[in-house]
């Protein structure tokens, strides 16, 4: 599914999506080629709780919480430098 399709299916909603196929371009923007909407929400705190639950169980899945009022996802990948404890 494309982002435009998700926006049409879930207008003015928060959605939890999974990137099935994606890549990062030269400007560090994550390009979502194929996504799957997992659940819709009326508010962002509920969406983030659902994200957290799935991410804790399966941290390798590429999940995002976005509002469908956006024309484009505009996800910028940031490089982290340092030591994790």
C-alpha positions, 0 to 999 in steps of 0.5 A, a space after each residue: 500500500 502507498 501513503 496516499 492510499 492510507 490517507 484516503 482509507 483513514 482520513 484525519 486519523 493517527 495510524 500505526 504503520 509498518 514499512 514493508 519495503 523502504 530505503 533511505 535517499 541521499 538526504 537521509 529521508 526514509 522513502 516508504 515504498 510499501 506500507 501496511 496500516 496496522 491500526 488507526 487511532 483518534 489520538 496520538 498517545 493511544 497510537 504511541 502505546 500500541 507502537 511501544 507494545 509491538 516494538 518491545 516484542 519485535 524491535 526489528 519491525 520498522 514501525 511509524 506513527 503518523 497522522 494522515 493529514 500529512 501529504 508525505 511521511 517526511 521521515 528523516 533518519 538520524 545517525 546516532 553517535 556515542 555509547 549506549 548503556 
